[in-house]
Amino acid sequence: MSEGRLSHIDEHGRARMVDVGDKPVNERRAAAEAVLVASAATLDLIFDGGLPKGDAIGTARLAGIMAAKKTSELIPLCHPLSLTDVTVDVSRSTTGARIRTTVRTADRTGAEMEAMTAAAVASLTLYDMVKGIERGVQVERLRLLSKSGGRSGAWSAEAP
């Protein structure tokens, strides 16, 4: 990307897909997270498997994996990637459920969007599973945690 110019915008100001054909294939990894904020009672149902809709964590995990694989179909200028690994972990915190995702690939462009899409869709799936029990549930703090590989090297978010 040239300084001061967005890589997905051409010289006429039109959106374009970046040509990555000349970039080398590298191992790349990205991690992201989202947080579902809910009451303790709702969290108990999620983590004890007591929801009327069934296994929320397993369903969210599968939804996140599927979303990572379909990112280029959802985000218009993303390149399709050949993913080698996608993980979606759901853990309980004091105020909610933390969804953390990791994506790995050997490709010409990074997997940040795949990791973030996986976290977003997994958290929305949890929301869908509990919305009938608690209307005030919120999805918060979707963010990239880290990335590695490629020309720009490794990057990691500072702890909140």
DSSP file with accessible surface (Angstrom, degrees, kcal/mol):
  #  RESIDUE AA STRUCTURE BP1 BP2  ACC     N-H-->O    O-->H-N    N-H-->O    O-->H-N    TCO  KAPPA ALPHA  PHI   PSI    X-CA   Y-CA   Z-CA
    1    1 A M              0   0  147      0, 0.0     2,-0.1     0, 0.0     3,-0.1   0.000 360.0 360.0 360.0 127.8    0.0    0.0    0.0
    2    2 A S    >   -     0   0   64      1,-0.1     3,-2.0     4,-0.1     5,-0.0  -0.490 360.0 -84.6 -75.3 151.1    1.4    3.4   -1.0
    3    3 A E  T 3  S+     0   0  200      1,-0.3    -1,-0.1    -2,-0.1     3,-0.1  -0.241 112.0   7.3 -60.3 131.4    1.5    5.9    1.8
    4    4 A G  T 3  S+     0   0   86      1,-0.2     2,-0.4    -3,-0.1    -1,-0.3   0.530 108.9 102.2  78.7   5.3   -1.8    7.8    2.2
    5    5 A R  S <  S-     0   0   99     -3,-2.0     2,-0.3     2,-0.0    -1,-0.2  -0.978  70.8-126.7-127.2 131.9   -3.6    5.6   -0.3
    6    6 A L    >   -     0   0  120     -2,-0.4     3,-1.4     1,-0.1    -4,-0.1  -0.579  15.7-139.4 -75.0 135.4   -6.1    2.8    0.5
    7    7 A S  T 3  S+     0   0   36     -2,-0.3    -1,-0.1     1,-0.3    -2,-0.0   0.735  99.2  55.8 -70.2 -21.7   -5.1   -0.4   -1.2
    8    8 A H  T 3  S+     0   0   69     10,-0.1     8,-2.2     7,-0.1     2,-0.4   0.255  95.2  78.4 -95.7  12.5   -8.8   -1.3   -2.1
    9    9 A I  B <  S-A   15   0A  57     -3,-1.4     6,-0.2     6,-0.2     2,-0.0  -0.984  71.9-143.8-121.4 128.7   -9.4    2.0   -3.9
   10   10 A D    >   -     0   0   21      4,-2.9     3,-2.3    -2,-0.4    -4,-0.1  -0.204  39.2 -87.2 -82.8-179.4   -8.1    2.6   -7.5
   11   11 A E  T 3  S+     0   0  143      1,-0.3    -1,-0.1     2,-0.1    -2,-0.0   0.662 129.2  53.5 -65.1 -12.8   -6.8    5.9   -8.9
   12   12 A H  T 3  S-     0   0  127      2,-0.1    -1,-0.3     3,-0.0     3,-0.1   0.305 121.1-104.9-102.3   6.6  -10.4    6.9   -9.9
   13   13 A G  S <  S+     0   0   53     -3,-2.3     2,-0.3     1,-0.3    -2,-0.1   0.596  76.1 136.8  82.6  12.4  -11.7    6.3   -6.3
   14   14 A R        -     0   0  144      1,-0.1    -4,-2.9     0, 0.0    -1,-0.3  -0.705  60.4-107.2 -94.9 144.8  -13.5    3.0   -7.2
   15   15 A A  B     +A    9   0A  70     -2,-0.3     2,-0.3    -6,-0.2    -6,-0.2  -0.395  47.0 172.4 -64.8 142.3  -13.4    0.0   -5.0
   16   16 A R        -     0   0   82     -8,-2.2     2,-0.4    -2,-0.1    61,-0.0  -0.985  37.0-108.2-148.9 157.0  -11.2   -2.8   -6.4
   17   17 A M        -     0   0   87     -2,-0.3     2,-0.2     1,-0.0    61,-0.1  -0.748  42.5-116.8 -85.4 132.4   -9.8   -6.1   -5.3
   18   18 A V        -     0   0   32     -2,-0.4     2,-0.7    59,-0.4   -10,-0.1  -0.497  23.3-122.2 -70.2 135.8   -6.1   -6.0   -4.6
   19   19 A D        +     0   0  124     -2,-0.2     3,-0.2     1,-0.1    -1,-0.1  -0.707  37.3 168.5 -80.6 113.6   -4.0   -8.1   -6.9
   20   20 A V    >   +     0   0   18     -2,-0.7     3,-1.6     1,-0.1    -1,-0.1   0.265  42.1 111.3-107.4  10.8   -2.0  -10.5   -4.7
   21   21 A G  T 3  S+     0   0   42      1,-0.3    -1,-0.1     3,-0.0    -2,-0.0   0.779  78.8  46.2 -58.5 -31.0   -0.8  -12.7   -7.6
   22   22 A D  T 3  S+     0   0  159     -3,-0.2    -1,-0.3     2,-0.1    -2,-0.1   0.500  90.1 102.8 -91.4  -4.7    2.9  -11.6   -7.2
   23   23 A K  S <  S-     0   0   57     -3,-1.6     2,-0.1     1,-0.1    86,-0.1  -0.533  77.2-111.6 -77.8 146.1    3.0  -12.0   -3.4
   24   24 A P        -     0   0   85      0, 0.0     2,-0.4     0, 0.0    83,-0.1  -0.409  28.9-107.4 -75.0 152.4    4.7  -15.1   -2.0
   25   25 A V        +     0   0   73     -2,-0.1     2,-0.3    81,-0.1    83,-0.2  -0.678  49.6 171.9 -77.1 127.1    2.7  -17.8   -0.3
   26   26 A N  E     -B  107   0B  60     81,-2.5    81,-2.0    -2,-0.4     2,-0.3  -0.949  41.5 -96.7-133.7 156.1    3.5  -17.6    3.5
   27   27 A E  E     -B  106   0B 108     -2,-0.3     2,-0.4    79,-0.2   123,-0.3  -0.592  50.4-175.1 -66.8 130.6    2.2  -19.2    6.7
   28   28 A R  E     -B  105   0B  11     77,-3.1    77,-2.3    -2,-0.3     2,-0.3  -0.981  12.8-178.7-135.0 147.2   -0.3  -16.8    8.1
   29   29 A R  E     -BC 104 148B 111    119,-1.9   119,-2.4    -2,-0.4     2,-0.3  -0.996   0.9-178.7-144.9 143.0   -2.3  -16.8   11.3
   30   30 A A  E     -BC 103 147B   0     73,-2.1    73,-2.5    -2,-0.3     2,-0.4  -0.994   6.7-163.6-141.8 148.5   -4.8  -14.5   12.8
   31   31 A A  E     +BC 102 146B   9    115,-2.5   114,-3.2    -2,-0.3   115,-1.7  -0.982  13.4 170.1-131.6 143.9   -6.8  -14.5   16.1
   32   32 A A  E     -BC 101 144B   0     69,-1.9    69,-2.8    -2,-0.4     2,-0.3  -0.913  11.0-158.9-143.2 169.2   -9.9  -12.5   17.0
   33   33 A E  E     -BC 100 143B   0    110,-2.3   110,-2.4    -2,-0.3     2,-0.3  -0.988   8.5-173.4-149.8 158.3  -12.5  -12.3   19.8
   34   34 A A  E     -B   99   0B   0     65,-1.9    65,-3.1    -2,-0.3     2,-0.4  -0.950  18.8-138.9-141.6 159.1  -16.0  -11.1   20.5
   35   35 A V  E     -BC  98 140B   7    105,-2.8   105,-3.5    -2,-0.3     2,-0.6  -0.984   1.6-154.5-126.5 130.5  -17.8  -11.0   23.9
   36   36 A L  E     -BC  97 139B   0     61,-2.9    61,-2.6    -2,-0.4     2,-0.5  -0.929  17.1-153.0-100.1 115.6  -21.4  -11.8   24.5
   37   37 A V  E     +BC  96 138B  37    101,-3.3   101,-2.0    -2,-0.6     2,-0.3  -0.814  31.3 146.8 -94.1 125.2  -22.6  -10.0   27.6
   38   38 A A        -     0   0   12     57,-1.6    99,-0.0    -2,-0.5    -2,-0.0  -0.952  48.6 -82.5-150.0 167.7  -25.4  -11.7   29.5
   39   39 A S     >  -     0   0   48     -2,-0.3     4,-2.6     1,-0.1     5,-0.2  -0.261  42.9-109.7 -70.4 162.0  -26.8  -12.3   32.9
   40   40 A A  H  > S+     0   0   63      1,-0.2     4,-2.5     2,-0.2     5,-0.2   0.883 119.2  55.1 -60.4 -37.4  -25.4  -15.0   35.2
   41   41 A A  H  > S+     0   0   64      2,-0.2     4,-1.8     1,-0.2    -1,-0.2   0.918 109.8  45.3 -64.8 -41.9  -28.6  -17.0   34.8
   42   42 A T  H  > S+     0   0    4      2,-0.2     4,-2.4     1,-0.2    -2,-0.2   0.915 111.8  52.3 -68.0 -40.8  -28.3  -17.0   31.0
   43   43 A L  H  X S+     0   0    1     -4,-2.6     4,-3.0     1,-0.2     5,-0.3   0.898 105.9  55.1 -62.0 -38.6  -24.6  -17.8   31.2
   44   44 A D  H  X S+     0   0   69     -4,-2.5     4,-2.1     1,-0.2     6,-0.3   0.932 108.7  48.1 -58.3 -44.5  -25.5  -20.8   33.4
   45   45 A L  H  X>S+     0   0   59     -4,-1.8     5,-2.0     2,-0.2     6,-0.6   0.905 113.2  48.1 -63.7 -41.2  -27.9  -22.0   30.7
   46   46 A I  H ><5S+     0   0    3     -4,-2.4     3,-0.6     1,-0.2    11,-0.4   0.957 119.5  36.7 -62.1 -50.7  -25.3  -21.6   28.0
   47   47 A F  H 3<5S+     0   0   54     -4,-3.0    -2,-0.2     1,-0.2    -1,-0.2   0.664 118.2  49.0 -85.4 -14.2  -22.5  -23.3   29.8
   48   48 A D  H 3<5S-     0   0  127     -4,-2.1    -1,-0.2    -5,-0.3    -2,-0.2   0.408 109.8-117.5 -99.6  -0.5  -24.6  -26.0   31.5
   49   49 A G  T <<5S+     0   0   52     -4,-0.6    -3,-0.2    -3,-0.6    -4,-0.1   0.788  73.5 130.7  73.5  30.0  -26.3  -27.0   28.3
   50   50 A G      < +     0   0   45     -5,-2.0    -4,-0.2    -6,-0.3    -5,-0.1   0.226  26.6 123.4-102.9  15.6  -29.8  -26.0   29.5
   51   51 A L    >   -     0   0   11     -6,-0.6     3,-1.7     3,-0.4    79,-0.1  -0.539  64.2-131.6 -78.7 142.5  -31.0  -23.9   26.6
   52   52 A P  T 3  S+     0   0  115      0, 0.0    -1,-0.1     0, 0.0     3,-0.1   0.823 108.0  56.7 -59.5 -30.7  -34.3  -24.9   24.9
   53   53 A K  T 3  S-     0   0  112     76,-0.4     2,-0.3     1,-0.3    77,-0.1   0.510 111.4-125.0 -80.2  -6.5  -32.5  -24.5   21.5
   54   54 A G    <   +     0   0   32     -3,-1.7     2,-1.2    75,-0.1    -3,-0.4  -0.694  66.8  13.3 106.7-153.3  -29.8  -27.1   22.5
   55   55 A D     >  +     0   0   99     -2,-0.3     4,-2.2     1,-0.2     5,-0.2  -0.495  57.4 178.3 -72.6  93.0  -26.1  -27.0   22.6
   56   56 A A  H  > S+     0   0    1     -2,-1.2     4,-2.7   -10,-0.2     5,-0.2   0.897  77.8  49.3 -65.8 -41.4  -25.3  -23.3   22.2
   57   57 A I  H  > S+     0   0   26    -11,-0.4     4,-2.5     2,-0.2    -1,-0.2   0.944 113.4  45.2 -68.3 -45.0  -21.5  -23.7   22.4
   58   58 A G  H  > S+     0   0   10      2,-0.2     4,-2.3     1,-0.2    -1,-0.2   0.915 115.0  48.8 -63.3 -40.2  -21.3  -26.5   19.9
   59   59 A T  H  X S+     0   0   61     -4,-2.2     4,-2.5     1,-0.2    -2,-0.2   0.927 112.2  48.0 -66.1 -43.5  -23.6  -24.6   17.5
   60   60 A A  H  X S+     0   0    0     -4,-2.7     4,-2.5     2,-0.2    -2,-0.2   0.898 109.9  53.4 -63.6 -40.2  -21.6  -21.4   17.8
   61   61 A R  H  X S+     0   0   98     -4,-2.5     4,-2.2     2,-0.2    -2,-0.2   0.948 111.7  44.3 -60.6 -48.4  -18.4  -23.3   17.2
   62   62 A L  H  X S+     0   0  112     -4,-2.3     4,-2.7     1,-0.2     5,-0.2   0.909 112.4  52.5 -64.2 -40.7  -19.7  -24.8   14.0
   63   63 A A  H  X S+     0   0   17     -4,-2.5     4,-2.5     1,-0.2    -1,-0.2   0.913 109.5  49.6 -62.0 -41.6  -21.2  -21.5   12.9
   64   64 A G  H  X S+     0   0    0     -4,-2.5     4,-2.3     2,-0.2    -1,-0.2   0.913 111.4  48.1 -64.1 -43.1  -17.8  -19.7   13.4
   65   65 A I  H  X S+     0   0   48     -4,-2.2     4,-1.8     2,-0.2    -2,-0.2   0.944 113.3  47.7 -62.7 -46.3  -15.9  -22.4   11.4
   66   66 A M  H  X S+     0   0  113     -4,-2.7     4,-1.0     1,-0.2    -2,-0.2   0.907 110.9  52.1 -61.9 -40.0  -18.4  -22.2    8.6
   67   67 A A  H >< S+     0   0    8     -4,-2.5     3,-0.7     1,-0.2     4,-0.4   0.906 105.4  54.0 -64.5 -42.7  -18.3  -18.4    8.6
   68   68 A A  H >< S+     0   0    2     -4,-2.3     3,-1.1     1,-0.2     4,-0.3   0.920 108.4  50.7 -57.5 -41.6  -14.5  -18.3    8.3
   69   69 A K  H 3< S+     0   0  139     -4,-1.8    -1,-0.2     1,-0.2    -2,-0.2   0.733 114.9  43.2 -69.5 -20.8  -14.7  -20.6    5.3
   70   70 A K  T XX S+     0   0  100     -4,-1.0     3,-1.6    -3,-0.7     4,-1.0   0.268  76.9 113.2-108.9  12.0  -17.3  -18.3    3.6
   71   71 A T  H X> S+     0   0    1     -3,-1.1     4,-2.8    -4,-0.4     3,-1.2   0.891  74.3  55.4 -55.2 -43.1  -15.7  -14.9    4.4
   72   72 A S  H 34 S+     0   0   33      1,-0.3    -1,-0.3    -4,-0.3     6,-0.2   0.744 106.4  52.9 -66.9 -18.3  -14.9  -14.0    0.8
   73   73 A E  H <4 S+     0   0  135     -3,-1.6    -1,-0.3     1,-0.1    -2,-0.2   0.691 116.5  38.6 -83.4 -20.7  -18.5  -14.6   -0.1
   74   74 A L  H << S+     0   0  104     -3,-1.2    -2,-0.2    -4,-1.0    -3,-0.1   0.782 111.7  54.6 -98.0 -36.2  -19.6  -12.1    2.7
   75   75 A I  S >< S-     0   0   59     -4,-2.8     3,-1.8    -5,-0.2    -1,-0.2  -0.909  80.2-143.8-105.6 112.0  -17.0   -9.4    2.5
   76   76 A P  T 3  S+     0   0  116      0, 0.0    -1,-0.1     0, 0.0   -59,-0.0   0.765  91.4  37.4 -53.8 -37.4  -16.9   -8.1   -1.1
   77   77 A L  T 3  S+     0   0   51      2,-0.1   -59,-0.4   -60,-0.0     2,-0.2   0.349  87.9 114.4-103.1  10.2  -13.1   -7.4   -1.5
   78   78 A C    <   -     0   0   18     -3,-1.8   -61,-0.0    -7,-0.2    -3,-0.0  -0.570  64.1-126.8 -78.1 142.5  -11.7  -10.4    0.4
   79   79 A H        -     0   0   33     -2,-0.2     2,-0.2     1,-0.1    -7,-0.1  -0.635  27.6-106.7 -82.9 144.6   -9.8  -13.0   -1.4
   80   80 A P        -     0   0   92      0, 0.0     2,-0.4     0, 0.0    -1,-0.1  -0.521  42.3-158.8 -67.4 133.6  -10.8  -16.6   -1.0
   81   81 A L        -     0   0   29     -2,-0.2     2,-1.1   -12,-0.1    -9,-0.1  -0.895  22.8-127.1-116.1 150.8   -8.3  -18.4    1.1
   82   82 A S        -     0   0   86     -2,-0.4    24,-0.7    24,-0.2     2,-0.2  -0.796  36.4-154.0 -92.1  93.7   -7.4  -22.0    1.5
   83   83 A L  E     -D  105   0B  38     -2,-1.1    22,-0.3    22,-0.2     3,-0.1  -0.514  19.5-172.9 -74.8 138.3   -7.7  -22.3    5.3
   84   84 A T  E    S+     0   0B  80     20,-2.8     2,-0.3     1,-0.3    21,-0.2   0.644  71.8   8.4-101.4 -20.1   -5.7  -25.0    7.0
   85   85 A D  E     -D  104   0B  66     19,-1.5    19,-2.7     2,-0.0     2,-0.4  -0.947  53.7-177.7-161.9 138.6   -7.2  -24.6   10.5
   86   86 A V  E     -D  103   0B  21     -2,-0.3     2,-0.4    17,-0.2    17,-0.2  -0.985  10.4-176.0-136.3 126.9  -10.0  -22.7   12.2
   87   87 A T  E     -D  102   0B  40     15,-2.6    15,-1.9    -2,-0.4     2,-0.4  -0.971   7.7-170.7-123.1 144.0  -10.6  -22.9   15.9
   88   88 A V  E     -D  101   0B   2     -2,-0.4     2,-0.4    13,-0.2    13,-0.2  -0.980   8.6-174.6-132.0 115.9  -13.5  -21.3   17.9
   89   89 A D  E     -D  100   0B  95     11,-3.1    11,-2.9    -2,-0.4     2,-0.5  -0.951   7.1-164.0-115.1 133.8  -13.3  -21.4   21.7
   90   90 A V  E     +D   99   0B  20     -2,-0.4     2,-0.3     9,-0.2     9,-0.2  -0.974  16.6 170.6-118.1 122.5  -16.1  -20.2   23.9
   91   91 A S  E     -D   98   0B  58      7,-2.4     7,-3.3    -2,-0.5     2,-0.4  -0.929  31.6-111.8-130.9 157.4  -15.2  -19.5   27.6
   92   92 A R  E     -D   97   0B 104     -2,-0.3     2,-0.2     5,-0.2     5,-0.2  -0.684  30.9-179.6 -90.7 137.9  -17.1  -17.9   30.5
   93   93 A S        -     0   0   26      3,-3.3     3,-0.2    -2,-0.4     0, 0.0  -0.684  47.7 -89.8-119.5-177.9  -16.0  -14.6   32.0
   94   94 A T  S    S+     0   0  143     -2,-0.2     3,-0.1     1,-0.2    -2,-0.0   0.830 124.6  25.3 -65.5 -30.2  -17.5  -12.7   34.9
   95   95 A T  S    S-     0   0   80      1,-0.1   -57,-1.6   -56,-0.0     2,-0.3   0.424 128.1 -33.1-114.3  -1.5  -19.9  -10.8   32.6
   96   96 A G  E    S-B   37   0B   0    -59,-0.2    -3,-3.3    -3,-0.2     2,-0.5  -0.945  75.4 -51.2-179.0-158.9  -20.3  -13.0   29.6
   97   97 A A  E     -BD  36  92B   0    -61,-2.6   -61,-2.9    -2,-0.3     2,-0.6  -0.952  41.3-148.2-112.8 127.0  -19.0  -15.5   27.1
   98   98 A R  E     -BD  35  91B  58     -7,-3.3    -7,-2.4    -2,-0.5     2,-0.6  -0.866   8.2-160.3 -97.9 124.5  -15.7  -14.8   25.4
   99   99 A I  E     -BD  34  90B   0    -65,-3.1   -65,-1.9    -2,-0.6     2,-0.4  -0.925  11.7-177.7-106.1 117.6  -15.5  -16.1   21.8
  100  100 A R  E     -BD  33  89B 108    -11,-2.9   -11,-3.1    -2,-0.6     2,-0.3  -0.968   2.3-172.6-119.2 133.9  -11.9  -16.5   20.6
  101  101 A T  E     -BD  32  88B   0    -69,-2.8   -69,-1.9    -2,-0.4     2,-0.4  -0.906   9.6-167.9-124.6 150.0  -11.0  -17.6   17.1
  102  102 A T  E     -BD  31  87B  23    -15,-1.9   -15,-2.6    -2,-0.3     2,-0.4  -0.994   5.2-169.9-134.2 143.7   -7.8  -18.5   15.3
  103  103 A V  E     -BD  30  86B   0    -73,-2.5   -73,-2.1    -2,-0.4     2,-0.4  -0.997   1.4-168.9-133.3 136.9   -7.4  -19.1   11.6
  104  104 A R  E     +BD  29  85B  96    -19,-2.7   -20,-2.8    -2,-0.4   -19,-1.5  -0.962  14.0 156.3-126.0 147.0   -4.3  -20.5    9.8
  105  105 A T  E     -BD  28  83B   0    -77,-2.3   -77,-3.1    -2,-0.4     2,-0.5  -0.976  39.3-135.9-155.8 160.6   -3.5  -20.6    6.1
  106  106 A A  E     +B   27   0B  41    -24,-0.7     2,-0.2    -2,-0.3   -79,-0.2  -0.946  64.3 114.8-117.2 102.0   -0.6  -20.8    3.7
  107  107 A D  E    S-B   26   0B  29    -81,-2.0   -81,-2.5    -2,-0.5    43,-0.1  -0.859  77.3 -92.8-155.4-174.2   -1.6  -18.2    1.2
  108  108 A R  S    S+     0   0   94     -2,-0.2     2,-0.3   -83,-0.2   -81,-0.1   0.485 102.6  37.7 -93.1  -8.4   -0.7  -14.8   -0.4
  109  109 A T  S    S-     0   0   33    -83,-0.1   -83,-0.1    41,-0.1   -81,-0.1  -0.963  90.6 -89.0-143.7 160.4   -2.8  -12.6    1.9
  110  110 A G        -     0   0   11     -2,-0.3     3,-0.2     1,-0.1     4,-0.1  -0.027  17.2-134.8 -73.8 171.1   -3.7  -12.6    5.6
  111  111 A A     >  +     0   0    1     -8,-0.2     4,-2.2     1,-0.2     5,-0.2   0.100  67.9 114.3-112.7  21.4   -6.5  -14.3    7.5
  112  112 A E  H  > S+     0   0   48      1,-0.2     4,-2.5     2,-0.2     5,-0.2   0.910  78.9  48.6 -60.9 -45.0   -7.6  -11.4    9.7
  113  113 A M  H  > S+     0   0   74      1,-0.2     4,-2.6     2,-0.2    -1,-0.2   0.874 110.3  52.2 -66.4 -34.2  -11.0  -11.0    8.1
  114  114 A E  H  > S+     0   0    7      2,-0.2     4,-2.3     1,-0.2    -1,-0.2   0.920 110.8  47.1 -67.5 -41.9  -11.6  -14.8    8.5
  115  115 A A  H  X S+     0   0    0     -4,-2.2     4,-2.1     2,-0.2    -2,-0.2   0.920 115.4  45.5 -65.2 -41.9  -10.8  -14.7   12.2
  116  116 A M  H  X S+     0   0   46     -4,-2.5     4,-2.6     2,-0.2    -2,-0.2   0.894 112.3  50.7 -70.6 -37.8  -13.0  -11.7   12.8
  117  117 A T  H  X S+     0   0   14     -4,-2.6     4,-2.8     2,-0.2     5,-0.3   0.916 109.5  51.6 -65.0 -41.0  -15.9  -13.1   10.7
  118  118 A A  H  X S+     0   0    0     -4,-2.3     4,-2.4    -5,-0.2     5,-0.2   0.933 112.2  45.9 -60.5 -44.4  -15.7  -16.4   12.7
  119  119 A A  H  X S+     0   0    0     -4,-2.1     4,-2.2     2,-0.2    -2,-0.2   0.912 113.9  49.4 -65.5 -41.7  -15.8  -14.5   16.0
  120  120 A A  H  X S+     0   0   24     -4,-2.6     4,-2.4     2,-0.2    -2,-0.2   0.950 114.9  42.0 -63.8 -49.2  -18.7  -12.3   14.8
  121  121 A V  H  X S+     0   0   43     -4,-2.8     4,-2.2     2,-0.2    -2,-0.2   0.898 113.6  52.3 -70.7 -37.4  -20.9  -15.1   13.5
  122  122 A A  H  X S+     0   0    0     -4,-2.4     4,-2.1    -5,-0.3    -1,-0.2   0.931 112.3  46.2 -62.6 -42.4  -20.1  -17.4   16.5
  123  123 A S  H  X S+     0   0    1     -4,-2.2     4,-2.4    -5,-0.2    -2,-0.2   0.907 112.0  50.4 -68.9 -38.5  -21.2  -14.6   18.9
  124  124 A L  H  X S+     0   0  101     -4,-2.4     4,-2.5     2,-0.2    -1,-0.2   0.860 107.8  54.6 -65.8 -33.0  -24.3  -13.8   16.8
  125  125 A T  H  X S+     0   0   24     -4,-2.2     4,-2.0     2,-0.2    -2,-0.2   0.926 107.8  48.6 -65.7 -43.9  -25.2  -17.5   16.9
  126  126 A L  H  X S+     0   0    0     -4,-2.1     4,-1.3     2,-0.2    -2,-0.2   0.926 110.2  52.6 -59.9 -43.2  -24.9  -17.4   20.7
  127  127 A Y  H >X S+     0   0   82     -4,-2.4     4,-1.8     1,-0.2     3,-0.8   0.938 108.5  49.8 -56.1 -48.3  -27.2  -14.4   20.7
  128  128 A D  H 3< S+     0   0   63     -4,-2.5     4,-0.4     1,-0.2    -1,-0.2   0.875 107.8  54.6 -59.5 -35.7  -29.7  -16.2   18.6
  129  129 A M  H 3< S+     0   0   14     -4,-2.0   -76,-0.4     1,-0.2    -1,-0.2   0.755 120.4  29.5 -70.8 -25.2  -29.7  -19.1   21.0
  130  130 A V  H XX S+     0   0    0     -4,-1.3     4,-2.4    -3,-0.8     3,-2.0   0.502  87.2  98.3-115.0  -4.8  -30.5  -17.0   24.0
  131  131 A K  T 3< S+     0   0   77     -4,-1.8    -2,-0.1     1,-0.3    -3,-0.1   0.792  83.2  56.0 -60.5 -27.1  -32.5  -14.1   22.7
  132  132 A G  T 34 S+     0   0   64     -4,-0.4    -1,-0.3     1,-0.2     3,-0.2   0.675 113.5  41.0 -76.6 -15.7  -35.8  -15.7   23.7
  133  133 A I  T <4 S+     0   0   74     -3,-2.0     2,-0.4     1,-0.3    -2,-0.2   0.808 129.3  19.2 -98.1 -39.1  -34.6  -16.0   27.3
  134  134 A E    ><  -     0   0   43     -4,-2.4     3,-0.9     1,-0.1    -1,-0.3  -0.924  57.7-170.1-140.6 112.2  -32.9  -12.6   27.7
  135  135 A R  T 3  S+     0   0  192     -2,-0.4    -1,-0.1     1,-0.2    -4,-0.1   0.770  82.2  62.6 -72.5 -26.7  -33.7   -9.7   25.5
  136  136 A G  T 3   +     0   0   52      2,-0.1    -1,-0.2    -5,-0.0   -99,-0.1   0.298  68.7 132.6 -88.6  12.5  -30.9   -7.5   26.7
  137  137 A V    <   -     0   0    6     -3,-0.9     2,-0.4   -10,-0.1   -99,-0.2  -0.346  39.6-159.8 -63.1 143.1  -28.0   -9.7   25.7
  138  138 A Q  E     -C   37   0B 103   -101,-2.0  -101,-3.3     2,-0.0     2,-0.5  -0.969  19.3-142.7-130.0 144.1  -25.3   -7.7   23.8
  139  139 A V  E     +C   36   0B  54     -2,-0.4     2,-0.3  -103,-0.2  -103,-0.2  -0.921  37.9 172.9 -99.3 125.9  -22.4   -8.6   21.5
  140  140 A E  E     +C   35   0B  84   -105,-3.5  -105,-2.8    -2,-0.5    -2,-0.0  -0.896  38.1  18.4-132.3 162.1  -19.4   -6.4   22.3
  141  141 A R  E     -     0   0B 104     -2,-0.3     2,-0.5  -107,-0.2    -1,-0.1   0.821  54.8-176.5  50.5  53.5  -15.8   -5.8   21.4
  142  142 A L  E     +     0   0B  77   -108,-0.1     2,-0.3    -3,-0.1  -108,-0.2  -0.664  27.1 150.5 -72.9 123.3  -15.3   -7.6   18.2
  143  143 A R  E     -C   33   0B  51   -110,-2.4  -110,-2.3    -2,-0.5     2,-0.4  -0.998  52.2-105.5-157.1 155.0  -11.6   -7.1   17.6
  144  144 A L  E     -C   32   0B  34     -2,-0.3  -112,-0.3  -112,-0.2     3,-0.1  -0.680  27.0-173.9 -78.8 131.6   -8.4   -8.6   16.1
  145  145 A L  E     -     0   0B  24   -114,-3.2    12,-3.0    -2,-0.4     2,-0.3   0.811  60.9 -22.4 -94.5 -40.3   -6.1   -9.9   18.7
  146  146 A S  E     -CE  31 156B  33   -115,-1.7  -115,-2.5    10,-0.2    -1,-0.4  -0.986  49.1-165.5-165.0 160.8   -3.1  -10.8   16.6
  147  147 A K  E     -CE  30 155B  24      8,-2.4     8,-2.6    -2,-0.3     2,-0.3  -0.981   8.7-177.8-149.1 152.4   -1.8  -11.6   13.2
  148  148 A S  E     +C   29   0B  48   -119,-2.4  -119,-1.9    -2,-0.3     6,-0.2  -0.985  39.8  49.4-149.0 158.8    1.4  -13.1   11.8
  149  149 A G        +     0   0   20     -2,-0.3     3,-0.2     1,-0.2     4,-0.2  -0.076  68.3  65.8  96.0 158.8    2.9  -13.9    8.5
  150  150 A G  S >  S-     0   0   18   -123,-0.3     3,-1.0     1,-0.2    -1,-0.2  -0.141  98.5 -51.6  86.1 179.0    3.3  -11.8    5.3
  151  151 A R  T 3  S+     0   0  202      1,-0.3    -1,-0.2     2,-0.1    -2,-0.0   0.840 131.2  53.9 -63.7 -37.1    5.2   -8.7    4.5
  152  152 A S  T 3  S-     0   0  100     -3,-0.2    -1,-0.3     1,-0.2    -2,-0.1   0.588  97.9-152.4 -80.4  -7.1    4.0   -6.6    7.4
  153  153 A G    <   -     0   0   27     -3,-1.0    -1,-0.2    -4,-0.2     2,-0.2  -0.245  40.0 -11.9  76.6-158.2    5.0   -9.3   10.0
  154  154 A A        +     0   0   85     -6,-0.2     2,-0.3    -8,-0.0    -6,-0.2  -0.501  56.2 179.4 -86.0 148.2    3.5  -10.0   13.4
  155  155 A W  E     -E  147   0B 128     -8,-2.6    -8,-2.4    -2,-0.2     2,-0.4  -0.991   3.7-174.0-144.5 143.1    1.1   -7.7   15.2
  156  156 A S  E     -E  146   0B  86     -2,-0.3   -10,-0.2   -10,-0.2     2,-0.1  -1.000  24.0-121.6-140.9 138.4   -0.6   -8.0   18.5
  157  157 A A        -     0   0   25    -12,-3.0     2,-0.2    -2,-0.4   -12,-0.0  -0.448  32.8-111.6 -72.7 148.7   -3.3   -5.9   20.2
  158  158 A E        -     0   0  177     -2,-0.1    -1,-0.1     1,-0.1     0, 0.0  -0.532  43.0 -92.6 -75.7 150.3   -2.5   -4.4   23.6
  159  159 A A              0   0   90     -2,-0.2    -1,-0.1     1,-0.1   -14,-0.0  -0.376 360.0 360.0 -63.4 138.9   -4.5   -5.9   26.5
  160  160 A P              0   0  116      0, 0.0    -1,-0.1     0, 0.0    -3,-0.0  -0.239 360.0 360.0 -68.6 360.0   -7.7   -3.9   27.2
